[in-house]
Amino acid sequence: MRALIHQLFETSTLGREDLIHLINHMDDDDRTYLFSCALEKKRAFYGDSVYMRGLIEFTNYCKQNCNYCGIRAGNPSVERYRLDKETILKCCAEGHALGYRTFVLQGGEDPFYTDDILCDILSTIKSTYPDCAITLSIGERSLESYARLKKAGIDRYLLRHETASPSLYKELHPNMSQENRIQCLHTLKTLGVQVGAGFMVGLPGQTTEDLVDDLLFLKDLSPSMVGIGPFIPQKDTPLGHASKGSVEMTLLMVALTRLLLPNALLPSTTALGTLDPKGREKALKAGANVVMPNLSPTDVREQYALYDDKICTGDEAAHCRQCIEGRIKSVGFYVDMGRGDHPDFAIEKEDKKRYAHLTRFA
């Protein structure tokens, strides 16, 4: 097992059968060694820094009906909301004052937000805060739409592929096309956007082989960012009574992803913190290097219920920032409030200086 982990550390590659064997047969000592290797690889590119992103969940309307998601179109129990431009800009102003230099605008696939509306919002944010990066996460759109959003100011786009398994994808996403979702990721890469993909761990019916296929899909796609979180059921969905995903398996996937994609940006997700009070800290020690405290107005956070028991829904933005910073420092890392671009897209002088110094060890 140590030889396989060492091979992965040295070459950033491992065959499908070896990855399956590794996942199925690791003991506690092997996991400890894997996490230490992942952390060492992360330090080669990013040192002990952890980037902060300010999350703004601006709409919980969605036209899709994903079977696991609490804001699915078919859920009548959701109190729907949309943030207008003025409110979004207020969130950005508060975030900028708190030191954030990346804003993550996330929402469902809401037809209300046309390209014209979004581009107006994005261009205003960009002109008001030219020192900031904008990350957008609003699902599948056309090439023309993505091109307009890029021109309006987005730097990054998050679109988790959810699962690489065709059969599992079909079960989870009624009337959606896995091929189209994957094409969206490639389209965004072609446009020069920093792309984020990712998957859930512990989905009903998911196998080790499915997880390995997710890892290999990511290796082939080579995204700038990878979001990995445990599946957590939401009571008002078709999967509301399914079992939760495993924190331990999620951490394992984070560590393996770090070794397969050494310079990727890997969030320590809120979902991990929901299942384990120390889940976010554990992810940082397994190779993650991004956290996303919430800048959304507190009166709408509970309505953005992708899953049950989500943490930090009542915390003010300043408290979220202070809390996360304390957690980061408690496990030996430090907060970096810069844009935190992927090394291939770095524009800040400090980022370029850091990467030029550190990547020689990779």
Secondary structure as GFF3:
##gff-version 3
##sequence-region A 1 362
A	DSSP	alpha_helix	2	11	.	.	.	ID=ss1
A	DSSP	alpha_helix	16	25	.	.	.	ID=ss2
A	DSSP	alpha_helix	28	46	.	.	.	ID=ss3
A	DSSP	beta_strand	49	52	.	.	.	ID=ss4
A	DSSP	beta_strand	54	59	.	.	.	ID=ss5
A	DSSP	alpha_helix	85	97	.	.	.	ID=ss6
A	DSSP	beta_strand	102	107	.	.	.	ID=ss7
A	DSSP	alpha_helix	115	128	.	.	.	ID=ss8
A	DSSP	beta_strand	133	137	.	.	.	ID=ss9
A	DSSP	alpha_helix	143	152	.	.	.	ID=ss10
A	DSSP	beta_strand	156	158	.	.	.	ID=ss11
A	DSSP	alpha_helix	166	172	.	.	.	ID=ss12
A	DSSP	alpha_helix	178	190	.	.	.	ID=ss13
A	DSSP	beta_strand	194	201	.	.	.	ID=ss14
A	DSSP	alpha_helix	208	221	.	.	.	ID=ss15
A	DSSP	beta_strand	225	230	.	.	.	ID=ss16
A	DSSP	alpha_helix	247	260	.	.	.	ID=ss17
A	DSSP	alpha_helix	270	275	.	.	.	ID=ss18
A	DSSP	alpha_helix	279	285	.	.	.	ID=ss19
A	DSSP	beta_strand	290	291	.	.	.	ID=ss20
A	DSSP	alpha_helix	298	301	.	.	.	ID=ss21
A	DSSP	alpha_helix	317	330	.	.	.	ID=ss22
A	DSSP	beta_strand	334	336	.	.	.	ID=ss23
A	DSSP	three_ten_helix	343	345	.	.	.	ID=ss24
A	DSSP	alpha_helix	349	358	.	.	.	ID=ss25
A	DSSP	three_ten_helix	359	361	.	.	.	ID=ss26
###
